[in-house]
């Protein structure tokens, strides 16, 4: 599956298995007082590196604007966590 950001950049998403998805979800350390990730930038980078099939260096997270990173992270969360698609089972 490919996703396109408002900036026009396109990203191919990896086929994420259940174990990889669990690792991605577990990586997000949620602050119980705020309900927000305690390390949001680190979480976004981990999710992007885990879920996006990047072959072009210009599409790597360190080459993305903060707005692009947030937009892509929100797309990934919608896809993998909010049930838009069920993760494939890993073997």
Secondary structure, DSSP 4 states (H G I P E B T S, - for coil): -EEE-TTS-EEEEP--BHHHHHHHHHH--B-TTTSSBTTHHHHHHHHHHHHEE--SGGGSGGGS-HHHHHHHHHHHHHHHTSSSSPPBPP-
